[in-house]
Amino acid sequence: MATAIRSAIDFYERHPISADIIVAKLKSARGHLDNVSPEDLFAHDQDHYGGLAVNDALAALAAIGPGSRVADFCAGLGGPARYLAHRYGADVTGIELTPARVKGAAALTRLVGLDDKVRVIEGNVMQVPLPDGSVDAVVSQEAFLHVPDKARTLAEAYRILKPGGRLAFTDWIAHRALSPADADLMWQGMAATNLCDLATYRALIENTGFTVTSVEDLTASWAEILKVRLAMYIKLRGETQAAGTASGHDAFYESYVRFVELVSDGALGGGRFGAVKKG
Ligand SMILES: C[S@@+](CC[C@H](N)C(=O)[O-])C[C@H]1O[C@@H](n2cnc3c(N)ncnc32)[C@H](O)[C@@H]1O
């Protein structure tokens, strides 16, 4: 368990998308950093597959609207949290493991003046630092693949939700068991721990006490998105190396190439889940 946590932190401390890179891109696009709005950041600060549209899909599943209190599990640099606050009027608390991500999220949130509605706090989603029954919705995107105990994470979501509150998240799915070599590559290069198939995930959510409202297989759309994303990482690697900032490690690129193949072959893929805590 501790190894998986350490591995996720190592991975994200060396990740090629960082707050520094986002700010550098923004500055080069605008020429200055005066009066940056949340909208200016949205092209750069979303670390998941499918951009802003998938935030809208989660917001719909989780019934997020003005004044909703939302917890974003594994919030990263806070892109989706800022989006939900800005576009939907939600109050969002992100829970994020990697200290550099927490610091980066605070800097970006301050830059766009959303500090009153968004905070990303350091924490582990297997032990969430929020009170029982304190939020209307829990969301998460492409992050539970790093979390070794998914049942405990889902139980934490259930605990902090109010009765009638909603859970909506996306995650990697293993449609077929990976070969030991592929499983090791996903672990070494991308800190991916145990993965489940769609039916097992549904059962895990139901066993927590939730009523499942929706299960979607995103694999076909991910296969297309990932090809574009791989090209973006290869370009970014050149840019970050030229700028002398963190450029990700070799195992990341090697495993990413294989990950894209595995999704194209249908061995791995994505799932989107919606559920409600019984009232
Ligand atoms: C792919 S990023 C997703 C970021 C964000 N959800 C987004 O869409 O922009 C996954 C994030 O999960 C975080 N993470 C991994 N394991 C975690 C854990 N046990 N508790 C909290 N955060 C975790 C990582 O540090 C990383 O920032």
The ligand as a MOL file (V3000), in Angstrom:
LIG
                    3D

  0  0  0     0  0            999 V3000
M  V30 BEGIN CTAB
M  V30 COUNTS 27 29 0 0 0
M  V30 BEGIN ATOM
M  V30 1 C -4.4140 12.0120 -13.8840 0
M  V30 2 S -4.2180 13.0840 -12.4980 0 CHG=1
M  V30 3 C -5.8630 13.7360 -12.5680 0
M  V30 4 C -5.9540 15.1700 -12.1180 0
M  V30 5 C -7.3290 15.8000 -12.2530 0
M  V30 6 N -8.3710 14.8830 -11.8170 0
M  V30 7 C -7.6190 16.2920 -13.6460 0
M  V30 8 O -8.4810 15.6910 -14.2920 0
M  V30 9 O -7.0230 17.2800 -14.0890 0 CHG=-1
M  V30 10 C -4.3030 11.9880 -11.0810 0
M  V30 11 C -4.0020 12.6800 -9.7380 0
M  V30 12 O -4.3120 11.7480 -8.6940 0
M  V30 13 C -3.4470 12.0160 -7.5930 0
M  V30 14 N -3.4910 10.8640 -6.6590 0
M  V30 15 C -2.9860 9.6100 -6.8690 0
M  V30 16 N -3.2290 8.8140 -5.8150 0
M  V30 17 C -3.9210 9.5740 -4.9010 0
M  V30 18 C -4.4500 9.3100 -3.5960 0
M  V30 19 N -4.3330 8.1120 -3.0130 0
M  V30 20 N -5.0990 10.3230 -2.9500 0
M  V30 21 C -5.2190 11.5650 -3.5370 0
M  V30 22 N -4.7260 11.8620 -4.7700 0
M  V30 23 C -4.0830 10.8840 -5.4450 0
M  V30 24 C -2.1140 12.2380 -8.2690 0
M  V30 25 O -1.1910 12.8970 -7.4190 0
M  V30 26 C -2.5450 13.0570 -9.4900 0
M  V30 27 O -2.4380 14.4370 -9.2530 0
M  V30 END ATOM
M  V30 BEGIN BOND
M  V30 1 1 1 2
M  V30 2 1 2 3
M  V30 3 1 2 10
M  V30 4 1 3 4
M  V30 5 1 4 5
M  V30 6 1 5 6
M  V30 7 1 5 7
M  V30 8 2 7 8
M  V30 9 1 7 9
M  V30 10 1 10 11
M  V30 11 1 11 12
M  V30 12 1 11 26
M  V30 13 1 12 13
M  V30 14 1 13 14
M  V30 15 1 13 24
M  V30 16 1 14 15
M  V30 17 1 14 23
M  V30 18 2 15 16
M  V30 19 1 16 17
M  V30 20 1 17 18
M  V30 21 2 17 23
M  V30 22 1 18 19
M  V30 23 2 18 20
M  V30 24 1 20 21
M  V30 25 2 21 22
M  V30 26 1 22 23
M  V30 27 1 24 25
M  V30 28 1 24 26
M  V30 29 1 26 27
M  V30 END BOND
M  V30 END CTAB
M  END
